[in-house]
Amino acid sequence: MSLDNPQLPGGPLSGVVAKAVEYMVDAGQRSVLLLDVLRQRGDQYREQVAQTAPHVLSYAAELILDGRTLEQPVNYALVRIVPPKGVEIDLNRRPFVVVDPRAGHGPGIGGFKADSEIGVAMKAGHPCYFIGFLPEPMPGQTIERIAHAEAIFIEKVIERHPEADGKPCVIGNCQAGWAIMILASLRPELFGPVIVAGAPLAYWAGVHGKYPMRYSGGLLGGSWLTALSSDLGAGKFDGAWLVQNFENQNPSNTLWTKQYNVYSKVDTEADRYLEFERWWGGHVNLNAEEIQFIVDELFIGNNLAAGRVTMSDGATVDLRNIRSPIVVFCSKGDNITPPQQALHWILDLYADVDEIRAHGQTIVYTVHETVGHLGIFVSGGVAKKEHAEFSSNIDLIDVLPPGLYEATFEAKGSDTLNDELAIGQWVMRCEARTLDDIRAMGGNSPEDERRFETAKRVSEMNLAAYQKYVQPWVKSMVTPHMAEMMRNWHPLRLQYEAFSSENPWMKMIENAADRARDQRKPVAKDNPFLAFQERVSKQIVSSLDQWRDSQEALSEAMFLAIYGSPALQAAVGVDPQSTPSRRRDMNPKHREFLQARTAELTSRIGSGGMREAGIRALLYVGSARGMVDERSLEALRRLRQADEAARMTLADFKMLVREQFFMLLLDREAALATIPKLLPDDMDERRRVFAAIRDVLSASAEISGEVAKRLKQVAGLFGLDDHSNSAPFDPKARAS
């Protein structure tokens, strides 16, 4: 075709050229604006580094205790979250304490957004506190010292709320989860419900083909590399290496998607990106003793659930000592802490649900289908659903009878029965589960357990060799100045510094970005070159994901082959024919206590009055459903409020429920047979209590089947032959 063809200016080619020009202008502007966003990120990073106490909390905070002033100083602090305007706090409600994870990033993730763990707890009326940290550890600081400081912090919170209706609910995200579990086992009297979100507690657990991070320790030869990194840091471990480990799990996001998302939506995504990067780039340091404890005892040793973690005073960490309800929140989409690592500690500790009950433990778990590791803490959708329901129904969780439950959530609709009794947009149920439900998620075979035990012993040998032959030489060579220089040269830090305004070339980018904003011409959504850009991006992501998958498959195959070798296993003292079991037997002292407690409760089955009879009957009938619904608890709460004479503290009510529950477990026939003896002669009073039982049961579902059968049995025990004509439950009338 000739260039002077008169049809060209108005032909199809001219339209393509126009769209190409339009796209090139837009792409050029977006490129400049992306570089300017990176410049802002670098400047923001430098500002955060310059601060003494950087954080990303979106709420004002009042310092309550500075851990640096304690007898055993630590770089942690307790602050009170100041409620924003319009949020009313009920000082009689139990306080919430959010403990931030110190996993290489800066503090503040639990209060990063308005829709956060702190935000939903305050919305539910609870006073909120936050335990955060500073970038630099105190000299001599250890994990045990931090636990001691956190105990002092929680004691302070309890002291500030003497009239609260329960001990503080403590939330531990990620690595803060195992930290508060350790503390709750050592100081169980300090805790109300414990919520651990995305917290790895059983580090070896997983399934083949997924979650390769658990193989890292073995493939690196153990924790000697951790010790070397700390020695090169002159006694400090650079948290940027931990952040690097997180980034390596998802190279397509790290290398492409995160930046491309800003580039493709630079007019709307810059603020969100900068907000997140302010936290993600806030690298902090740990003392060598801290990180070595974490890696040896937890990541590679997997000693927490096995009860092999010992404090300096000889106390052994036994998670079975925790007396408060434990809420475990995990997700199938979390490749850092998959459900197996969040839940399999239960299999290490207990043979069945009866053992859980024998230790008086209440464990509630919920498994999200898709959200990633960070989404557990910062996703607005998760905060509005799971965290909001946990916060609103924390008293329900606190009075649950001992056992294992799964929390499920059902969206409220026009057909939801008594929907006014459910707070928020969801109805939460705690459904009874067994250990088989956790086993069904998949886990290690005996062969896998031998492999991880072998990796652990290889790590111990390599660490001992490093400490004896190499460590003295490294320590003598490294000075604090050299260590600081190496930290500044870390690749993650350099990428922030390189694009900051300290780079003289970035001044030109800033000026060019100002012009681009003034002359901004976004490309049309239907531009074919924009569609081609999206296809290229998806191909890049797919290629990086395939590369990741191949690397993960290779790393798993290497780990399984190396540490599955019978020769290596025998060489380090692992019997290649053994069937390892990490489950621990019951402590003899606890067995003695349990026998004494059983005898005491059995002797008291016939003791009590109307209150004991009513709760016993309610538990008996309600247990036929195998679940507890928040609407039933709300109905019960309103009934208690309406009856001043029967009002009890939450702690007393919890004790009453547990005692009656155990009496039914120990001897159901005797517990039911003695109900008539506990009732008053006043038939009107009997009818009133029976109506209350029926009201609570009908709040969440129709009374039918086995529930109806048991309710009829209870009616006979109450001396009421006809209970079918009782008025239906009216929560508004009861509340008034």
Stockholm file with secondary structure:
# STOCKHOLM 1.0

chainA/1-736         MSLDNPQLPGGPLSGVVAKAVEYMVDAGQRSVLLLDVLRQRGDQYREQVAQTAPHVLSYAAELILDGRTLEQPVNYALVRIVPPKGVEIDLNRRPFVVVDPRAGHGPGIGGFKADSEIGVAMKAGHPCYFIGFLPEPMPGQTIERIAHAEAIFIEKVIERHPEADGKPCVIGNCQAGWAIMILASLRPELFGPVIVAGAPLAYWAGVHGKYPMRYSGGLLGGSWLTALSSDLGAGKFDGAWLVQNFENQNPSNTLWTKQYNVYSKVDTEADRYLEFERWWGGHVNLNAEEIQFIVDELFIGNNLAAGRVTMSDGATVDLRNIRSPIVVFCSKGDNITPPQQALHWILDLYADVDEIRAHGQTIVYTVHETVGHLGIFVSGGVAKKEHAEFSSNIDLIDVLPPGLYEATFEAKGSDTLNDELAIGQWVMRCEARTLDDIRAMGGNSPEDERRFETAKRVSEMNLAAYQKYVQPWVKSMVTPHMAEMMRNWHPLRLQYEAFSSENPWMKMIENAADRARDQRKPVAKDNPFLAFQERVSKQIVSSLDQWRDSQEALSEAMFLAIYGSPALQAAVGVDPQSTPSRRRDMNPKHREFLQARTAELTSRIGSGGMREAGIRALLYVGSARGMVDERSLEALRRLRQADEAARMTLADFKMLVREQFFMLLLDREAALATIPKLLPDDMDERRRVFAAIRDVLSASAEISGEVAKRLKQVAGLFGLDDHSNSAPFDPKARAS
#=GR chainA/1-736 SS CCTTCTTTTTSHHHHHHHHHHHHHHHHHHHHHHHHHHHHHHHHHHHHHHHCSSCCCCSSCEEEEEEGGGSSSCCSEEEEEECCCTTCCCCTTSCCEEEECCCSSSCSCGGGSSSSSHHHHHHHTTCCEEEEEECSSCCTTCCHHHHHHHHHHHHHHHHHHCTTCSSSCEEEEETHHHHHHHHHHHHCGGGCSCEEEESCCSSTTCCCTTSCGGGGHHHHTTSTHHHHHHHHHTTSEEETHHHHHHHHHTCHHIIIIIHHHHHHHTHHHHHHHHHHHHHHHTCCCEEEHHHHHHIIIIIIITCCTTTTCCBCTTSCBCCGGGCCSCEEEEEETTCSSSCHHHHHTHHHHHCSSHHHHHHTTCEEEEEEESSCCTTHHHHCHHHIIIIIHHHHHTHHHHHHSCSEEEEEEEEECCTTCTTGGGSCTTEEEEEEECCHHHHHTTCCCCHHHHHHHHHHHHHHHHHHHHHHHHTHHHHHHHCCHHHHHHHHHTCHHHHHHHHTSTTSTHHHHHHHHHHHHHHTCCCCCTTCHHHHHHHHHHHHHHHHHHHHHHHHHHHHHHHHHHHHTCHHHHHHTTCCTTCCCCCCCCCCHHHHHHHHHHHHHHHHTTTCCCHHHHHHHHHHHHHGGGTEEEHHHHHHHHHHHHHCGGGCCCHHHHHHHHHHHHHHHHHCHHHHHHTHHHHSCSCHHHHHHHHHHHHHHHHTTSCCCHHHHHHHHHHHHHTTCSCCTTSCCCCHHHHHC
#=GC SS_cons         CCTTCTTTTTSHHHHHHHHHHHHHHHHHHHHHHHHHHHHHHHHHHHHHHHCSSCCCCSSCEEEEEEGGGSSSCCSEEEEEECCCTTCCCCTTSCCEEEECCCSSSCSCGGGSSSSSHHHHHHHTTCCEEEEEECSSCCTTCCHHHHHHHHHHHHHHHHHHCTTCSSSCEEEEETHHHHHHHHHHHHCGGGCSCEEEESCCSSTTCCCTTSCGGGGHHHHTTSTHHHHHHHHHTTSEEETHHHHHHHHHTCHHIIIIIHHHHHHHTHHHHHHHHHHHHHHHTCCCEEEHHHHHHIIIIIIITCCTTTTCCBCTTSCBCCGGGCCSCEEEEEETTCSSSCHHHHHTHHHHHCSSHHHHHHTTCEEEEEEESSCCTTHHHHCHHHIIIIIHHHHHTHHHHHHSCSEEEEEEEEECCTTCTTGGGSCTTEEEEEEECCHHHHHTTCCCCHHHHHHHHHHHHHHHHHHHHHHHHTHHHHHHHCCHHHHHHHHHTCHHHHHHHHTSTTSTHHHHHHHHHHHHHHTCCCCCTTCHHHHHHHHHHHHHHHHHHHHHHHHHHHHHHHHHHHHTCHHHHHHTTCCTTCCCCCCCCCCHHHHHHHHHHHHHHHHTTTCCCHHHHHHHHHHHHHGGGTEEEHHHHHHHHHHHHHCGGGCCCHHHHHHHHHHHHHHHHHCHHHHHHTHHHHSCSCHHHHHHHHHHHHHHHHTTSCCCHHHHHHHHHHHHHTTCSCCTTSCCCCHHHHHC
//
